[in-house]
Amino acid sequence: MHRAVQILRELASGGPRLGVTDLADRLGVAKPTVHALLRTLETEGLVSQDKDSAKYQLGPGLVQLGNSYLDTHELRTRSLTWADALAKRAGEAVWVGVLTGDHVLVVHHAFRPEGAVQILEVGASIPWNTCALGKAIAASLPAAERERLLTGERAVLTGASVTARNELEHQLTDVAGAGYAVEDQESAIGDAGIASPVFDRSGEVVGAIGIVGPVERMLGEPARQELAVAVRETARNLSRDLGAPRRAAYTPGP
């Protein structure tokens, strides 16, 4: 099972297509073993083989698994109405994300209401330290989990990405006090984000909801404060919808 998962990860990160020899070298496993695992994965639709090159790529079965995950994810299901309402109120796109390892996985994306051509970002994986969603979640994690993120590798996506531990710690302290996190062109030049944590019935953080858009519309005053209030209120309402205790869903005013 572990080797099969490694194969899927290699195909996801090293693609678009890899051969048996490529995978055997990357995994340090004998080619017959890799070939047998690929055949099993192919039977289940998790990988497919290109007829011309004989190399392998991820298969359509993963899409079904991914859709099933999203359809049964409570945070995503509960967030649909709240995200749409926030997108209309803010006039910007809204993302809902959960922490997976040291990345944030976008599980829902409500388009900004203006109707221009937009790319669906569901399934996008973003380093936690480069996005408002990740910082909102990290600030609300138990100390041991927060320490794991702070001591791990911090990604650099733009010249504005923050990697220094002391600066990240300072940011997380500010997030915990304000109830929202801000990202200023740390994932993509020209884009910004504002996000707040979401809690479940146990009072633990389960993800975050936030708005993303052009930095000039997001972070100029008074827009920044108005958007922050909207995000905080939405996160609080979504948390209560998930059954969070009032103290967990509460975020202080600016």
N, C-alpha and C positions, 0 to 999 in steps of 0.2 A: 504493500500500500504506500509506504513512504517513497519508494522509488518511482511509483506511478505519479505521485504528486509532484516529485521533482521534475519529471518529464514534462508535465503540464506547465510548471512554472518556467522551465527553460523555453518551451515553445511560446509562452506568453511574453517573455522578455527578450528572447534572442531571435525571433522570427524575421521574416514571415514564415520561412520553412527551414527545417533542419533534417538532416539525414541520420541514419542509424549510427554511423561513425561519429558524426558531430556530437550527438547526444551521449554516446558512450564515453567520448573524451571529456565532455563537460562533467559527467557524473562520476567518472572513474569506475565504470562498470563494464563488464564484458559485453561485446556486441550481441551475442545470442540472448543474453538476459534482457537487454534493451529491446531487441526485436520482439521477444515474446510479450513484453509489457505493452508495446505499441499495438500488437495484434489484438490484445485484450481491450485496450482503450478504443481501438478502431471499431471493434464489434459493438461497443456501447455508444458509439457516436461521439466520443469525447475527443478523438483526433481523426483526421482524414489524410489520405495519402494522395499526393499529386501524381497523376499517371505519367506525365512526361519526365519529371525529375526523380520520381520515386521518393521524394522527401515528404516529411510530415508537417502538418499544421493543426491548429486547434479545430475541433469539429463542432457541428451545429448542436450537439447534445449539451454543450456548455451553456448555450443561450437559453435552453429550456430550464436548466438548473438555475441560472441566474435570474430568470423571470420568476421562477417559483420562490426563490429567496426573497425577491422584492415583494411579491404578492402576499407573502406570509410575514413580512417584517412589520411588527406593530407600529414602530415609530413612523415608518413611511406611510402606512395605511391611515394612521391618525393625523398625519401632517398634511394630507392632500388639501383639505378645505382651508386650513390655516395658511398654508403656503400660497394658495391662490389669492386669498384675501390680502395677504401682505404684499404680494406682487402688485395688486391693484392699488393699494394704499401708497406704496412707495414709488410705483412706476418703474420698478427695476426687476430683474430676474431674482428668483429666490432658490437657494439650494438648501437641502437637508442632508446632513452627513453624519456618519458614524465612524468611530476610530477602529481601524483594523491594523494591528501592529503599530508602526510609526507613521502610517498614512491615514488620511480621511477618505472614506469611500462615499461618493455622492449617491444617495439612494432615491432622491427625488429632486426634480428640477421644474419649477413653475416659470414659464416664460414671462418676460416683461410684456406688459399689455399693449405696447404700441404696434405690434404686429409685423415688425421687420423680420427678415430672415434670421433665424437663430439656430444654433447647433445644440442638440440635446446632450447634456453633460452627465446624464445618469450613467453610473459605472466608472466615472473618472476617479482616479486615485491621486491624491495630492499630499505631499509631505506635510506633516502636522504643523511644523514651524513656519510654513510659508503661507498659511491661510487663516482667516479669521475663524472659520469653523474649528480648525485644529486647536487654536489658542483658547477658544471658548471652552472646548471640552477639557483640555489639559489643565486649565485653571481650576476646574471643579473635580478633578480626579483625587482619589486618596493619595496620600503623600508618597507611598511606595511606587504607584503607577506614574505619578508625575516625575519622580526621580528617574525612573526607567527611561522616560522620554528625554529628559534633560541630559542624561549621561550617554545616550545613544548618538548615532550619527545624525547630524543636522544637514539637510539638503540645501543646495544653493540653486535656485531657478533663475534669479535675476540679480543684478547688482544691489538691489534693496533687500534681498533675503537676509534675515537675521539668524546668525549661527552662534554668537557669543552667549555662553551660558548665563552670565550675570545679567545681560540685557534681556534675555528671554525670561529669566526669573522676575525681573522688574516688571516686564510686560504682564506676566501672569498675575502678579500681585495687583496691578492696576485693573486687570480684567475682573478679578474676584471682587474688587471693591465697586466697580462701575456696573457690573452685570452684563457687559458686552465687550467683544474684542474687535480690533480694527486691523485690517491688512492694507498696506499702502504700496501697491505695485511689487509685492514680494513673490507672487506667482507668475504674473504676466505684466509686462510694461504697459502702463495706461489703465490698468484695472485696479479696483479697490474692493474691499469687502467689510461688512459689519455683521457680526454674528453673536448670538447668545446661546448659552447651554440649555439643554432640555433634560428634565429629570423624570424618572418613572415612579411607580408606586412605592418602591423601596427607598426613595429619596436619593438614589444614585444617578449620576449623569449617564445618559444613554446616547447622547448625540448633541447636535446643535442645528439651529436654523439661522439662516442669514441671507442678506441681499448682496448681490455682486453687480458691478457696473463700472462705467468710466470714472476715473478718479476725480475729474473736475465736477461731476454731478454728485458724487458721494461724499467727499470730504470737505468741501467748502462749507463755511458757516452761513446761515443757520441750518443748512440742509443736513449736516452731519448729526447734530443733536436731534433733529426731528426724526431722522431715519433710525437713530439709535433707540429712541423711545418706542418707535413702531416695532422694531425687532425685539426689544425686551418684552413688550406687552404680548407679542405673539408667542414668544418662547414660554412666557409664564402661562398663557392660556393653553398652549399645547401640553405643557407639563401637567397642568391640572386635568386635562383630558386623558392623560395617561395614568391619572390617579396619584400624582405626586402630592405629598403633604404640603400644606401652605408654606411652611418655612423653607422647603426645598425649592419651590417654584418662585419664591420671592426674589426679586432683584431690586437693589436700591435705586433711587432716582439719581439724576446727574447732579 
